Amino acid sequence: MNIKLYTTTGCGYCIKMKELFKRAEIEDYEEIVIGNDDKVKRHELITKYPMAYGYPFVTIDEEPIGSLVEVAKWMLKEGFIQSPKKDG
């Protein structure tokens, strides 16, 4: 599985995504940091994945998964994480 995590500096959601990866025990991923002034990398990302309008953004085997919420849903579906049990 080839996972790419596109992030930008100072992004709180990007930090949460890395925490989610850690919770899911996914350590083998490539982080691609796109600087705020890196127009070339940003353009390449949006050209390849038009839905990559914000950060973080994740692809798996070159297929777009999405941002934090979409990745969390994918991890739940694939069994990497479990949703917290609610007291009730």
C-alpha positions as CSV (number, residue, x, y, z in Angstrom):
1,M,0.0,0.0,0.0
2,N,1.5,3.3,-1.1
3,I,0.2,6.1,1.1
4,K,0.9,9.8,0.4
5,L,-0.1,12.4,2.9
6,Y,-0.1,16.0,1.5
7,T,0.3,18.5,4.3
8,T,1.1,22.2,4.8
9,T,3.1,23.9,7.5
10,G,1.1,25.1,10.6
11,C,-2.0,23.0,9.7
12,G,-3.8,21.7,12.8
13,Y,-5.8,19.2,10.8
14,C,-2.6,17.8,9.3
15,I,-1.4,17.1,12.9
16,K,-4.7,15.4,13.6
17,M,-4.2,13.2,10.5
18,K,-0.8,12.1,11.7
19,E,-2.3,11.3,15.1
20,L,-5.0,9.2,13.3
21,F,-2.3,7.4,11.3
22,K,-0.5,6.7,14.6
23,R,-3.7,5.4,16.2
24,A,-4.2,3.1,13.2
25,E,-0.6,2.0,13.5
26,I,0.2,3.2,9.9
27,E,3.8,4.2,9.9
28,D,4.7,3.5,6.3
29,Y,3.5,6.7,4.5
30,E,5.2,9.5,2.5
31,E,4.5,13.0,3.8
32,I,4.7,15.7,1.1
33,V,4.8,19.1,2.7
34,I,3.6,21.9,0.4
35,G,4.7,25.2,1.6
36,N,2.4,28.2,1.5
37,D,4.4,29.7,-1.3
38,D,5.0,26.5,-3.3
39,K,2.7,27.2,-6.2
40,V,4.3,24.5,-8.4
41,K,3.6,21.6,-6.0
42,R,0.1,23.0,-5.2
43,H,-0.7,23.2,-9.0
44,E,0.6,19.7,-9.6
45,L,-1.5,18.3,-6.8
46,I,-4.7,20.1,-7.9
47,T,-4.1,19.1,-11.5
48,K,-3.8,15.4,-10.6
49,Y,-6.5,15.5,-7.9
50,P,-9.0,18.3,-8.5
51,M,-10.8,17.5,-5.3
52,A,-7.6,18.3,-3.3
53,Y,-8.8,21.7,-2.3
54,G,-7.3,21.7,1.2
55,Y,-5.0,20.0,3.6
56,P,-4.4,17.3,4.7
57,F,-5.1,15.2,1.6
58,V,-4.4,11.5,1.3
59,T,-4.0,9.1,-1.6
60,I,-3.5,5.4,-1.4
61,D,-2.0,3.7,-4.4
62,E,-2.5,6.9,-6.4
63,E,-6.3,6.8,-5.6
64,P,-7.7,9.9,-3.9
65,I,-9.1,9.2,-0.4
66,G,-9.7,12.7,0.8
67,S,-9.2,14.8,3.9
68,L,-9.4,14.0,7.6
69,V,-13.0,12.9,7.7
70,E,-12.9,10.8,4.6
71,V,-9.7,9.1,5.7
72,A,-11.2,8.3,9.2
73,K,-14.2,6.8,7.4
74,W,-11.9,4.7,5.2
75,M,-9.9,3.5,8.2
76,L,-13.1,2.5,10.0
77,K,-14.4,0.6,6.9
78,E,-11.0,-1.2,6.4
79,G,-10.7,-2.1,10.1
80,F,-7.7,0.0,10.9
81,I,-9.5,1.8,13.7
82,Q,-12.7,1.2,15.7
83,S,-15.2,3.9,16.6
84,P,-15.2,4.7,20.4
85,K,-17.8,2.9,22.4
86,K,-20.5,5.1,23.9
87,D,-21.7,4.6,27.5
88,G,-25.2,4.0,27.5
